[in-house]
Amino acid sequence: MLVDDDAAMCAGLFGTPVGGFAADKLQTGIYRVRHFGSSKWPPGYEQYPEVSRSLGPHGVCDSVEQILKHYPCVELDTSRRFVIAITQVSRSEQPPDGGWRWHKWGEYIGDYTPQHEYLYDETIDGVLIYHIYEWIK
């Protein structure tokens, strides 16, 4: 099930703290973080837990609801404890050359059909990168 981890937030384990917090809590166990990648996962958490038969624990989506739909165990399995980190990527903030690319961040589970390599060239406003962590201590 999804759990809150305010200690990890305040300690900056989800990135550099801003105003005392390194993340914005969106709902229980789901935080918007200000960095890319998964190199800053909290101690005591498994970085690549088994959460789906067909998907890894990270990827790209349009909404939190899509994550919960594709990974029901994060809400339903009460014997496990999860935290999800989300990074928002806006097309308007992308440079015309280079920038964010679809294939580097895991499978896309959203509704949009990517047409180009770079987000800058798409018509979608932006995406969410997500990473699911499991508390193992």
Secondary structure, DSSP 8 states (H G I E B T S, - for coil): -B---HHHHHTTTTSS-BTTBSEEEEETTEEEESS-SSTT--TTEESS----SSS-SEEEES-HHHHHHH-THHHH-TTS-EEEEEEEEEGGGS-SSS--BGGGS-EE-SS----SSBGGGSSS-EEEEEEEEEE--
